[in-house]
Amino acid sequence: MSHDEGDGGKSAYGHKAFKRSGAHFADRITADGRDGWPVEAGRYRLVVSRACPWASRALVSRRLLGLEDALSLAVADPVQDDRSWRFTLDPDGRDPVLGIRYLSEAYDRRETDYPGGVSVPAIVEVADGQLVTNDYQQITLDFATEWTALHRAGAPDLYPENRRDEIDAVMAEVFEEVNNGVYRAGFATGQQEYERACAGVFRRLELLAQRLAGQRYLVGDTITEADIRLFTTLVRFDAVYHGHFKCNRWKLTENRVLWAYVRDLYQTPGFGDTVDFDHIKRHYYQVHTGINPTGIVPLGPDLSGWSTPHHREDLGGRPFGEGTPPGPARADEETATRSRT
């Protein structure tokens, strides 16, 4: 998650006003290496939490574009301790490639005593173990536009040049009122603050439902970066945002258009196979102790509906444009099946 969730310790969640921080380490990995970080297969490691919607964007993009061989993956434990993201899912509690126990060690190698929070997604240079970037807004855009030499054959164009103005406009609205809005509601410290945020979330969701009633995807007739950014919030909505963040005017399953839309994406290769509901639920309910002091993780919701027919194909559209679906997820990276059991 971004820096605001790493400051002040777990007990601060729900006791201070929410503010989404910008990325402090905003170097870019580009085809021409203009920031000193050229695109190069095997040079970098992507660090994510499967619980985090911001990191999950990178997981989806990496799968759709076929960057798995070029960019290795480190997955942090969904339950942080006071040093933030840790690699306790790996043998001996160390990332097997970077050799570190905490992501903060890569931050320290980049900037000693960096005062901000430790956030995912993060990209770390393998050779020296230092953080390159934690710019969650830019990472996936660069995957789509700067990493093209390493894309798989048939990779979709997730940020088509002739649609970028419209994609940017949609993403800005989604970011402010949906991606960020659920956090403003969940971390609100007063009734009015909460009500404003919650109203904004559902106002935007209703507008998005109107937009999607007659078209399969948010912009044009193919999947774009805008769909990825909306998906990672919607897939978490009933599991954590409805109850834990009090965004409970209605459940996603009660909105015919949005429930069909998110199921369509979930069932598309590259989306649902990156989702881990167990990680999602344990992170939110066990880490945000200011909101949920007991740490109890709810049993629901029922996940069986995610595989039911959505009928969104009746609207037409070409999910991958002129491209093709990604191949099956690797056995060591596939999570959706485990999360349903």
ROVO-570181 format. One record per residue (C-alpha): residue number from 1; x, y, z. Coordinates in steps of 0.05 Angstrom, whole numbers, plus 5000, padded with zeros to 4 digits. Layout:
N
{NUM; {X; Y; Z}}
...
***
This chain:
341
{1; {5000; 5000; 5000}}
{2; {5021; 5071; 4995}}
{3; {5058; 5110; 5049}}
{4; {4998; 5133; 5089}}
{5; {4986; 5062; 5111}}
{6; {5057; 5053; 5137}}
{7; {5061; 5113; 5182}}
{8; {5046; 5112; 5256}}
{9; {5040; 5038; 5267}}
{10; {4980; 4992; 5258}}
{11; {4941; 5021; 5316}}
{12; {4939; 5089; 5281}}
{13; {4892; 5064; 5227}}
{14; {4824; 5095; 5239}}
{15; {4852; 5146; 5289}}
{16; {4881; 5198; 5242}}
{17; {4856; 5232; 5179}}
{18; {4870; 5194; 5115}}
{19; {4919; 5222; 5065}}
{20; {4947; 5185; 5005}}
{21; {5020; 5203; 4997}}
{22; {5054; 5209; 4931}}
{23; {5112; 5163; 4912}}
{24; {5178; 5188; 4940}}
{25; {5221; 5145; 4895}}
{26; {5195; 5163; 4826}}
{27; {5252; 5141; 4781}}
{28; {5227; 5108; 4719}}
{29; {5251; 5045; 4684}}
{30; {5250; 5063; 4611}}
{31; {5270; 5037; 4543}}
{32; {5325; 5091; 4537}}
{33; {5346; 5088; 4610}}
{34; {5342; 5163; 4617}}
{35; {5335; 5159; 4694}}
{36; {5393; 5110; 4696}}
{37; {5348; 5049; 4697}}
{38; {5342; 5017; 4628}}
{39; {5291; 4962; 4615}}
{40; {5330; 4897; 4619}}
{41; {5305; 4826; 4628}}
{42; {5325; 4797; 4696}}
{43; {5353; 4861; 4724}}
{44; {5295; 4879; 4769}}
{45; {5248; 4845; 4818}}
{46; {5176; 4867; 4830}}
{47; {5155; 4865; 4903}}
{48; {5080; 4861; 4917}}
{49; {5029; 4843; 4968}}
{50; {4970; 4806; 4939}}
{51; {4927; 4842; 4991}}
{52; {4943; 4911; 4963}}
{53; {4900; 4940; 4906}}
{54; {4956; 4985; 4883}}
{55; {5006; 4927; 4878}}
{56; {4953; 4884; 4846}}
{57; {4951; 4931; 4787}}
{58; {5023; 4911; 4773}}
{59; {5007; 4837; 4780}}
{60; {4951; 4841; 4729}}
{61; {4992; 4883; 4680}}
{62; {5053; 4837; 4686}}
{63; {5009; 4777; 4670}}
{64; {4972; 4809; 4612}}
{65; {5036; 4834; 4580}}
{66; {5075; 4770; 4591}}
{67; {5131; 4800; 4632}}
{68; {5138; 4741; 4680}}
{69; {5205; 4717; 4652}}
{70; {5233; 4788; 4647}}
{71; {5212; 4812; 4716}}
{72; {5213; 4764; 4774}}
{73; {5163; 4768; 4831}}
{74; {5169; 4773; 4907}}
{75; {5106; 4766; 4948}}
{76; {5103; 4796; 5018}}
{77; {5064; 4769; 5077}}
{78; {4996; 4802; 5078}}
{79; {5002; 4814; 5153}}
{80; {5054; 4867; 5167}}
{81; {5090; 4879; 5232}}
{82; {5118; 4946; 5256}}
{83; {5173; 4943; 5203}}
{84; {5120; 4937; 5149}}
{85; {5124; 4887; 5091}}
{86; {5162; 4824; 5107}}
{87; {5180; 4760; 5070}}
{88; {5156; 4710; 5121}}
{89; {5121; 4669; 5066}}
{90; {5190; 4648; 5041}}
{91; {5236; 4596; 5071}}
{92; {5276; 4624; 5130}}
{93; {5235; 4689; 5124}}
{94; {5279; 4716; 5069}}
{95; {5265; 4733; 4997}}
{96; {5304; 4680; 4959}}
{97; {5330; 4728; 4906}}
{98; {5342; 4792; 4945}}
{99; {5363; 4757; 5009}}
{100; {5326; 4806; 5054}}
{101; {5275; 4797; 5109}}
{102; {5239; 4864; 5101}}
{103; {5226; 4907; 5041}}
{104; {5250; 4965; 5084}}
{105; {5321; 4939; 5074}}
{106; {5316; 4955; 4999}}
{107; {5291; 5024; 5017}}
{108; {5350; 5034; 5065}}
{109; {5399; 5015; 5011}}
{110; {5369; 5069; 4967}}
{111; {5364; 5123; 5021}}
{112; {5388; 5113; 5092}}
{113; {5337; 5133; 5146}}
{114; {5284; 5149; 5094}}
{115; {5228; 5179; 5138}}
{116; {5168; 5156; 5097}}
{117; {5129; 5091; 5097}}
{118; {5149; 5027; 5061}}
{119; {5100; 5015; 5004}}
{120; {5084; 4965; 4950}}
{121; {5088; 4957; 4892}}
{122; {5162; 4967; 4892}}
{123; {5215; 4950; 4840}}
{124; {5284; 4931; 4867}}
{125; {5348; 4922; 4828}}
{126; {5371; 4851; 4839}}
{127; {5446; 4863; 4834}}
{128; {5453; 4914; 4890}}
{129; {5387; 4904; 4925}}
{130; {5366; 4977; 4925}}
{131; {5297; 5004; 4912}}
{132; {5288; 5034; 4842}}
{133; {5216; 5059; 4845}}
{134; {5153; 5056; 4887}}
{135; {5113; 5100; 4839}}
{136; {5048; 5060; 4840}}
{137; {5015; 5108; 4790}}
{138; {5071; 5103; 4738}}
{139; {5096; 5032; 4743}}
{140; {5040; 4999; 4703}}
{141; {5039; 5055; 4651}}
{142; {5113; 5042; 4639}}
{143; {5100; 4967; 4635}}
{144; {5052; 4982; 4578}}
{145; {5094; 5034; 4541}}
{146; {5168; 5026; 4560}}
{147; {5175; 4951; 4568}}
{148; {5147; 4934; 4498}}
{149; {5211; 4900; 4475}}
{150; {5199; 4847; 4529}}
{151; {5124; 4838; 4519}}
{152; {5099; 4770; 4499}}
{153; {5075; 4758; 4428}}
{154; {5002; 4778; 4426}}
{155; {5006; 4825; 4486}}
{156; {4949; 4875; 4487}}
{157; {4958; 4950; 4483}}
{158; {4935; 4971; 4552}}
{159; {4948; 5045; 4542}}
{160; {4933; 5059; 4468}}
{161; {4960; 5126; 4447}}
{162; {4896; 5148; 4411}}
{163; {4855; 5136; 4474}}
{164; {4902; 5163; 4528}}
{165; {4865; 5228; 4542}}
{166; {4800; 5190; 4555}}
{167; {4835; 5135; 4595}}
{168; {4870; 5188; 4638}}
{169; {4804; 5225; 4651}}
{170; {4768; 5161; 4672}}
{171; {4826; 5138; 4715}}
{172; {4829; 5206; 4751}}
{173; {4756; 5201; 4770}}
{174; {4763; 5128; 4792}}
{175; {4825; 5144; 4832}}
{176; {4795; 5202; 4870}}
{177; {4727; 5175; 4887}}
{178; {4734; 5099; 4884}}
{179; {4806; 5075; 4893}}
{180; {4819; 5129; 4945}}
{181; {4748; 5141; 4966}}
{182; {4740; 5074; 5001}}
{183; {4801; 5090; 5044}}
{184; {4776; 5159; 5061}}
{185; {4711; 5127; 5085}}
{186; {4745; 5071; 5122}}
{187; {4797; 5114; 5157}}
{188; {4750; 5172; 5172}}
{189; {4755; 5199; 5242}}
{190; {4688; 5235; 5243}}
{191; {4617; 5224; 5219}}
{192; {4615; 5280; 5168}}
{193; {4682; 5261; 5139}}
{194; {4658; 5190; 5131}}
{195; {4591; 5208; 5101}}
{196; {4623; 5253; 5048}}
{197; {4672; 5199; 5028}}
{198; {4621; 5143; 5027}}
{199; {4572; 5185; 4986}}
{200; {4627; 5200; 4937}}
{201; {4644; 5126; 4929}}
{202; {4573; 5107; 4911}}
{203; {4560; 5168; 4868}}
{204; {4619; 5149; 4825}}
{205; {4601; 5075; 4825}}
{206; {4531; 5092; 4800}}
{207; {4560; 5135; 4744}}
{208; {4608; 5079; 4725}}
{209; {4549; 5030; 4723}}
{210; {4513; 5077; 4675}}
{211; {4575; 5080; 4631}}
{212; {4584; 5005; 4631}}
{213; {4511; 4987; 4619}}
{214; {4521; 4995; 4544}}
{215; {4595; 4980; 4535}}
{216; {4637; 4922; 4558}}
{217; {4699; 4961; 4580}}
{218; {4711; 5031; 4607}}
{219; {4745; 5060; 4545}}
{220; {4736; 5033; 4475}}
{221; {4722; 4960; 4462}}
{222; {4784; 4929; 4494}}
{223; {4814; 4922; 4563}}
{224; {4857; 4982; 4582}}
{225; {4894; 5007; 4643}}
{226; {4829; 5040; 4666}}
{227; {4796; 4972; 4674}}
{228; {4855; 4945; 4713}}
{229; {4852; 5003; 4763}}
{230; {4777; 4997; 4774}}
{231; {4780; 4921; 4779}}
{232; {4829; 4919; 4837}}
{233; {4781; 4960; 4880}}
{234; {4717; 4925; 4857}}
{235; {4745; 4855; 4870}}
{236; {4757; 4875; 4942}}
{237; {4692; 4911; 4952}}
{238; {4646; 4860; 4984}}
{239; {4703; 4824; 5019}}
{240; {4731; 4883; 5056}}
{241; {4706; 4952; 5036}}
{242; {4632; 4939; 5047}}
{243; {4641; 4917; 5120}}
{244; {4710; 4937; 5144}}
{245; {4709; 5006; 5111}}
{246; {4634; 5017; 5121}}
{247; {4620; 5027; 5047}}
{248; {4555; 4991; 5056}}
{249; {4500; 5027; 5019}}
{250; {4497; 4965; 4976}}
{251; {4541; 4906; 4959}}
{252; {4573; 4898; 4891}}
{253; {4533; 4835; 4881}}
{254; {4470; 4878; 4886}}
{255; {4489; 4921; 4827}}
{256; {4473; 4882; 4764}}
{257; {4520; 4920; 4717}}
{258; {4582; 4925; 4762}}
{259; {4575; 4854; 4788}}
{260; {4573; 4828; 4716}}
{261; {4630; 4874; 4695}}
{262; {4677; 4853; 4751}}
{263; {4661; 4779; 4740}}
{264; {4676; 4787; 4667}}
{265; {4745; 4814; 4684}}
{266; {4756; 4763; 4740}}
{267; {4743; 4706; 4691}}
{268; {4791; 4737; 4640}}
{269; {4861; 4706; 4642}}
{270; {4908; 4753; 4679}}
{271; {4857; 4781; 4727}}
{272; {4825; 4729; 4773}}
{273; {4887; 4685; 4773}}
{274; {4925; 4741; 4809}}
{275; {4873; 4749; 4864}}
{276; {4881; 4719; 4933}}
{277; {4820; 4732; 4977}}
{278; {4853; 4701; 5038}}
{279; {4911; 4751; 5034}}
{280; {4862; 4808; 5022}}
{281; {4818; 4792; 5082}}
{282; {4874; 4777; 5131}}
{283; {4911; 4841; 5114}}
{284; {4853; 4889; 5122}}
{285; {4821; 4856; 5183}}
{286; {4886; 4839; 5220}}
{287; {4930; 4899; 5204}}
{288; {4880; 4956; 5212}}
{289; {4872; 4946; 5287}}
{290; {4849; 5017; 5297}}
{291; {4786; 4998; 5258}}
{292; {4782; 4924; 5277}}
{293; {4816; 4917; 5345}}
{294; {4797; 4844; 5355}}
{295; {4833; 4823; 5291}}
{296; {4776; 4775; 5275}}
{297; {4772; 4757; 5202}}
{298; {4701; 4745; 5176}}
{299; {4683; 4680; 5144}}
{300; {4645; 4711; 5085}}
{301; {4629; 4730; 5034}}
{302; {4612; 4669; 4993}}
{303; {4661; 4667; 4934}}
{304; {4625; 4617; 4890}}
{305; {4590; 4671; 4850}}
{306; {4655; 4695; 4818}}
{307; {4653; 4637; 4768}}
{308; {4580; 4645; 4747}}
{309; {4562; 4669; 4676}}
{310; {4564; 4744; 4666}}
{311; {4537; 4751; 4595}}
{312; {4579; 4813; 4583}}
{313; {4603; 4783; 4517}}
{314; {4534; 4802; 4490}}
{315; {4559; 4874; 4489}}
{316; {4614; 4855; 4439}}
{317; {4684; 4880; 4452}}
{318; {4751; 4846; 4442}}
{319; {4784; 4836; 4509}}
{320; {4855; 4835; 4481}}
{321; {4844; 4876; 4418}}
{322; {4888; 4849; 4362}}
{323; {4926; 4808; 4414}}
{324; {4914; 4742; 4450}}
{325; {4901; 4719; 4522}}
{326; {4961; 4704; 4566}}
{327; {4979; 4632; 4577}}
{328; {4962; 4595; 4641}}
{329; {4988; 4625; 4706}}
{330; {5050; 4591; 4733}}
{331; {5036; 4540; 4787}}
{332; {5078; 4579; 4838}}
{333; {5041; 4645; 4822}}
{334; {4969; 4622; 4814}}
{335; {4927; 4640; 4875}}
{336; {4854; 4644; 4859}}
{337; {4840; 4570; 4867}}
{338; {4874; 4566; 4934}}
{339; {4835; 4626; 4958}}
{340; {4768; 4592; 4944}}
{341; {4784; 4531; 4986}}
***
